[in-house]
C-alpha cells in the first residue's frame, strides 16, 4: 500500500530546524521536539520526514543510539553530538537509571500534551468528576483570598485541569466570561 504524500510545508520546517541547528553548532532536534514543532500528536511519523530529506539528498544522517548527527549536504555543516552520546551499542554507555529517567520524562511530556489537548478540544475531554463539597469550599476560599486558578486547584487537592474546569463551571453559573489570572502572570513575593 503506497504511503500518503507528506505535506511539503512540514518537510520544509523539519529541514529548516536541522539547518538552524547545524548553523549554530547545536544538537539535532529530537523526534519529539520536531513533532511538537509541527503540531503532531506523536513523534512516530518524524522518521518519514527525515527519510524524505535523506532520499532527496538534502541531508545525511549518522545515527547513534540516543542521538543523531545531521549534515546539510549543500553547506557541509553538521549538528553537534556530545561525545557521551556517540555510542553505537545498545547498552554500551547507558544505565538502567538513565533509561528510566528518560522514559519517565517522555511519559510526563506526553501526559502534559494530552491534558492540554483534552482541555482545548471538548471532543477529547475526559469526564469531569465534580468537586466534593470540601474541595469546592477550599477552591472558592482560595479564589476569594486572591489566589490564581492554579493555586486554588492545588489548595483543593485537584489537578490544574480540574481547577480550570471548575472555574469555567462557576463562571457559566454566574453568567460571566472566564478570565482566569495565571500564577505566572503575577509577581510572587520573594
C-alpha positions in Angstrom: 0.0 0.0 0.0 1.6 3.4 -1.0 2.2 5.9 1.8 0.4 9.2 1.5 2.5 12.1 0.5 3.8 14.2 3.4 2.9 17.9 3.4 5.7 19.9 1.8 5.5 22.8 4.4 6.2 20.3 7.2 9.2 18.8 5.3 10.5 22.4 4.8 10.1 23.1 8.5 12.0 19.9 9.5 14.8 20.8 7.1 14.9 24.4 8.5 15.2 23.1 12.0 18.1 20.8 11.1 19.7 23.6 9.1 19.4 26.1 12.0 20.9 23.5 14.5 23.8 22.8 12.1 24.5 26.5 11.5 24.5 27.1 15.3 26.5 24.0 16.1 23.7 22.7 18.3 22.4 19.2 18.9 19.9 18.0 16.2 16.3 18.3 17.4 14.8 15.0 18.7 11.8 13.4 17.1 9.6 14.6 20.0 10.9 18.2 19.6 10.2 18.1 15.8 6.7 16.6 16.4 5.8 19.3 18.9 7.2 22.0 16.5 5.0 20.6 13.7 1.9 20.2 16.0 1.8 16.4 15.5 0.2 14.2 18.2 3.0 11.7 18.0 6.7 11.6 17.0 6.1 8.4 15.1 6.0 10.0 11.7 9.1 12.1 12.1 11.4 9.4 10.7 9.4 9.6 7.5 10.1 13.3 7.2 13.8 12.7 7.8 13.8 9.8 5.3 12.3 12.1 2.6 15.1 14.7 3.2 17.7 12.0 3.0 16.2 10.5 -0.1 16.2 14.0 -1.7 19.9 14.3 -1.0 19.4 17.4 1.2 20.9 15.8 4.4 22.9 12.9 5.5 22.2 11.3 8.9 24.7 9.5 11.1 22.6 7.6 13.7 23.7 6.8 17.2 21.6 5.0 19.9 20.4 8.2 21.6 21.4 10.9 19.2 22.0 11.7 15.5 24.4 13.9 13.5 22.7 15.6 10.6 24.8 17.1 7.9 23.4 19.6 5.5 24.8 18.5 2.1 24.8 21.9 0.4 26.8 23.7 3.2 28.6 20.8 4.7 27.6 21.9 8.2 26.7 19.3 10.8 24.8 19.3 14.1 26.7 18.6 17.3 26.6 15.3 19.1 28.0 15.2 22.6 30.8 12.5 23.0 28.9 10.6 25.6 26.0 10.0 23.1 28.3 8.8 20.3 27.8 5.2 21.1 26.6 2.6 18.6 26.0 -0.2 21.1 22.6 -0.8 22.5 23.6 -0.7 26.2 27.3 0.4 25.9 27.2 3.7 27.9 23.7 3.6 29.3 22.4 2.7 32.7 19.0 1.4 33.8 18.6 4.6 35.9 19.2 6.9 32.9 16.7 4.8 30.8 14.0 5.0 33.5 14.6 8.8 33.9 14.3 9.3 30.1 11.2 7.2 29.9 9.6 9.0 32.8 10.3 12.4 31.3 8.8 11.2 28.0 5.7 10.0 29.8 5.3 13.3 31.7 5.7 15.2 28.4 3.1 13.1 26.6 0.7 13.3 29.5 1.1 17.1 29.6 0.4 17.4 25.9 -2.6 15.1 26.1 -4.0 17.1 29.1 -3.7 20.4 27.1 -5.4 18.7 24.1 -8.3 17.4 26.3 -8.7 20.9 27.8 -8.7 22.7 24.5 -10.7 20.1 22.5 -14.0 19.3 24.1 -14.5 16.2 21.9 -11.4 14.6 23.6 -12.2 15.7 27.2 -12.3 13.1 29.8 -15.3 13.1 32.1 -15.1 15.8 34.8 -15.5 14.5 38.3 -17.4 17.2 40.2 -15.7 18.7 43.2 -16.7 17.4 46.6 -18.2 20.0 48.9 -15.0 20.3 50.9 -12.9 20.6 47.7 -15.3 23.2 46.3 -15.2 25.2 49.5 -11.4 25.1 49.5 -11.3 26.2 45.9 -13.8 29.1 46.4 -11.9 30.2 49.6 -8.6 30.3 47.8 -10.1 32.3 44.9 -11.7 34.7 47.3 -8.3 35.2 49.0 -6.9 36.3 45.7 -5.2 33.1 44.6 -4.9 32.2 40.9 -7.0 29.3 39.5 -3.8 27.2 39.5 -3.2 27.9 43.2 -6.9 27.3 44.1 -6.9 24.0 42.3 -3.8 22.9 44.3 -5.4 24.2 47.5 -8.4 22.0 46.8 -6.2 19.0 46.1 -7.2 18.7 42.5 -5.3 18.9 39.2 -4.8 22.2 37.3 -7.1 20.9 34.6 -9.9 20.2 37.1 -9.3 23.7 38.5 -9.9 25.3 35.2 -13.0 23.2 34.6 -14.4 24.2 38.0 -13.5 27.8 37.3 -15.3 27.7 34.0 -18.3 26.0 35.6 -18.5 28.7 38.2 -18.3 31.4 35.5 -21.0 29.7 33.5 -23.3 29.6 36.6 -22.7 33.3 37.2 -23.1 34.2 33.5 -19.7 35.8 33.3 -16.9 35.2 30.8 -14.0 33.3 32.4 -10.9 35.5 32.9 -8.5 33.4 35.0 -5.4 35.0 36.4 -2.5 32.8 35.8 0.1 32.4 38.6 2.9 33.0 36.0 1.4 36.4 35.2 1.6 37.7 38.7 4.7 38.7 40.6 5.2 36.4 43.5 6.7 37.7 46.8 10.3 36.6 47.3 
